[in-house]
Amino acid sequence: MSAAQSVISLQDRTAPDVAARPVYAELAATLIHTRQQLAPRRLFNPGPDAVQIERYFLAAAAAPDHGQILPWRFVIVPADSRAALGEVFAQALKERDASASEKELAEAREKAHRGPFVALAVVRNEADDHPEIPLAERLISLGCAIQNLLLSAHADGFGSGLVSGQAMQTPGLRRLFSLHENELAVCFVAIGTADRGKYVRPRPDPALFVSVLNCENSHA
Ligand SMILES: Cc1cc2nc3c(=O)[nH]c(=O)nc-3n(C[C@H](O)[C@H](O)[C@H](O)COP(=O)(O)O)c2cc1C
């Protein structure tokens, strides 16, 4: 059975039945709380195989999507395209710093070879057939898709990381990835085998980002 078939068969399911809920909750919490950012330079072979990658993108496809407009896409960067991406990174550095040394340019090129699996995440803005769905909502959908993808890779034991950086909006990168004028490159997603563990960062206390609406204080 392919990954697509096994995931599609899940569509018949609703939430886990009562007896299984604690197990699912524990699994979800473990995955969510132990995922962590790993720099692509720390991600090595083996990377995910074709069946795993298909499963990760099926997970991405389960992201919330207001209007079901699919406002994002991913472009995989295979091994034989890494050198071209490296040139884009080097060119972007030259444009920022005309005095960049050969060593710095070589380092910029080398960054494109890090991580066995790399894909560019791209979002489409409102200048399409769905102007009623603002960019903020499209980016949330993409963020959820990326998180689904990262958690799926994490469940398989892979490390992962997101990288953006100063080359993202350069004409060279837009040309290399054939971005449409209404598209924006958001970040690269890298997946691979981590060289070693890293402590999981302390997460912010919900008290820092949760409040309760108090209508008595409202002046509406
Ligand atoms: C859109 C996006 C772009 C990111 N780009 C970078 C980056 O260029 N370099 C980097 O070190 N981390 C990048 N990150 C990852 C964050 O640094 C990381 O998620 C944060 O430090 C929290 O760590 P954690 O994911 O382990 O909780 C990016 C994250 C997002 C959402």
The ligand as an SDF file (V2000), in Angstrom:
LIG
                    3D

 31 33  0  0  0  0  0  0  0  0999 V2000
    9.2130   31.3490    8.3470 C   0  0  0  0  0  0  0  0  0  0  0  0
   10.3740   30.9670    9.2230 C   0  0  0  0  0  0  0  0  0  0  0  0
   11.6710   31.2140    8.8010 C   0  0  0  0  0  0  0  0  0  0  0  0
   12.7540   30.8330    9.5820 C   0  0  0  0  0  0  0  0  0  0  0  0
   14.0330   31.1220    9.1660 N   0  0  0  0  0  0  0  0  0  0  0  0
   15.0760   30.8100    9.9570 C   0  0  0  0  0  0  0  0  0  0  0  0
   16.4090   31.1430    9.5620 C   0  0  0  0  0  0  0  0  0  0  0  0
   16.6510   31.7280    8.5100 O   0  0  0  0  0  0  0  0  0  0  0  0
   17.4230   30.7860   10.3840 N   0  0  0  0  0  0  0  0  0  0  0  0
   17.2010   30.1330   11.5700 C   0  0  0  0  0  0  0  0  0  0  0  0
   18.1560   29.8390   12.2850 O   0  0  0  0  0  0  0  0  0  0  0  0
   15.9530   29.7860   11.9640 N   0  0  0  0  0  0  0  0  0  0  0  0
   14.8840   30.1210   11.1890 C   0  0  0  0  0  0  0  0  0  0  0  0
   13.6150   29.7790   11.5820 N   0  0  0  0  0  0  0  0  0  0  0  0
   13.4130   28.8960   12.7430 C   0  0  0  0  0  0  0  0  0  0  0  0
   13.3140   29.6150   14.0700 C   0  0  0  0  0  0  0  0  0  0  0  0
   14.5530   30.2250   14.3720 O   0  0  0  0  0  0  0  0  0  0  0  0
   12.9420   28.6070   15.1550 C   0  0  0  0  0  0  0  0  0  0  0  0
   11.6900   28.0370   14.8660 O   0  0  0  0  0  0  0  0  0  0  0  0
   12.9110   29.2900   16.5130 C   0  0  0  0  0  0  0  0  0  0  0  0
   14.2100   29.6170   16.9360 O   0  0  0  0  0  0  0  0  0  0  0  0
   12.2570   28.4540   17.5780 C   0  0  0  0  0  0  0  0  0  0  0  0
   12.9450   27.2360   17.7500 O   0  0  0  0  0  0  0  0  0  0  0  0
   12.1590   25.8450   17.7220 P   0  0  0  0  0  0  0  0  0  0  0  0
   11.5620   25.7220   16.3300 O   0  0  0  0  0  0  0  0  0  0  0  0
   13.2000   24.8140   18.0040 O   0  0  0  0  0  0  0  0  0  0  0  0
   11.1030   25.9150   18.7570 O   0  0  0  0  0  0  0  0  0  0  0  0
   12.5170   30.1830   10.8250 C   0  0  0  0  0  0  0  0  0  0  0  0
   11.2020   29.9540   11.2570 C   0  0  0  0  0  0  0  0  0  0  0  0
   10.1510   30.3480   10.4800 C   0  0  0  0  0  0  0  0  0  0  0  0
    8.7300   30.1100   10.9820 C   0  0  0  0  0  0  0  0  0  0  0  0
  1  2  1  0
  2  3  1  0
  2 30  2  0
  3  4  2  0
  4  5  1  0
  4 28  1  0
  5  6  2  0
  6  7  1  0
  6 13  1  0
  7  8  2  0
  7  9  1  0
  9 10  1  0
 10 11  2  0
 10 12  1  0
 12 13  2  0
 13 14  1  0
 14 15  1  0
 14 28  1  0
 15 16  1  0
 16 17  1  0
 16 18  1  0
 18 19  1  0
 18 20  1  0
 20 21  1  0
 20 22  1  0
 22 23  1  0
 23 24  1  0
 24 25  2  0
 24 26  1  0
 24 27  1  0
 28 29  2  0
 29 30  1  0
 30 31  1  0
M  END
$$$$
